[in-house]
């Protein structure tokens, strides 16, 4: 049972390759436009703070986190956490990423439904991704050696729990797309960037969006592969 299955590559390789391409584009565009200074000469931290204040989100903190492209917004603790290259750099790339994270804060303030759903799914997804895998393979082993219907049912339940990872990835798509849309609109409406500077922002944020598409496809195809293995054994 525990052997490499070439069929797995057929299911997940297209999404894996798409993910590699998307990550390359993100890094390439970020490296390029992190060297292009904005006219206002604001760092990512200043951009995020100015836009948060303009939207009345004075309570949301802008903090520096560690790592490369580790920027995120946490609805639970409510900081806009920016990586050093974004927090400290007055570049087009930094402005775009900072505005994207500010877009998540605005979603949170307005109780944007996909963000609410994604936040609610976090604990269940963490639980399902670990326990679900063990139940799936444990049930398959039990069914394989004993022919027990209980083993099959355990595996089905495990697959259902593991499928939460795909649900989470799919719900993430509208959350990320909407944050990018808000970022682009607000950067111009608040006069943070000029139209010609938005070219770089578009390339950075649009390439980042493809990483989420690739992750969602890969999660979905992994679930389908396990479903094929599980139910294919019944025929």
Secondary structure, DSSP 4 states (H G I P E B T S, - for coil): --S--HHHHHHHHHHHHHHHHHHHHHHHHHHHHTTSB-SS---HHHHHHHHHHHTT-TT-EEEEE-SSS--EE-TTT-EEEEEHHHHS--BHHHHHHHHHHHHHHHHHHTT-HHHHHHHHHHHHHHHHHHHHHHHHHHHHHHHHHH--HHHHHHHHHHHHHHTHHHHHHHHHHHHHHHHHHHHHHHHHHTTSS-GGGHHHHHHHHHHHHHHHHHHHHHHHHHHHHHHHHHHHTT-
